[in-house]
């Protein structure tokens, strides 16, 4: 599972949806966008993201996120993104731990 400090961090963000299954809950990118919106409110417009399960929804959300990561020079490995989209074991955990490190500047 996720390290305790990452879980506490996610809880502190008061996300709109409770996290029940990390692998599934983060796969469409909506909650990932919500996490980054806390730190980059000018750059992430949540109204342009959709919280749904279709492949089109996932692709649209992740394309926006990848453009944002690139623009901000945030190093989120492509394999973490692909793995998260496809619910691969450990991928969403790795992506969230990376986001935690980048956003809280913790090593």
Secondary structure as GFF3:
##gff-version 3
##sequence-region A 1 107
A	DSSP	alpha_helix	4	12	.	.	.	ID=ss1
A	DSSP	alpha_helix	22	25	.	.	.	ID=ss2
A	DSSP	alpha_helix	30	39	.	.	.	ID=ss3
A	DSSP	three_ten_helix	46	48	.	.	.	ID=ss4
A	DSSP	alpha_helix	55	71	.	.	.	ID=ss5
A	DSSP	alpha_helix	78	85	.	.	.	ID=ss6
A	DSSP	alpha_helix	91	104	.	.	.	ID=ss7
###
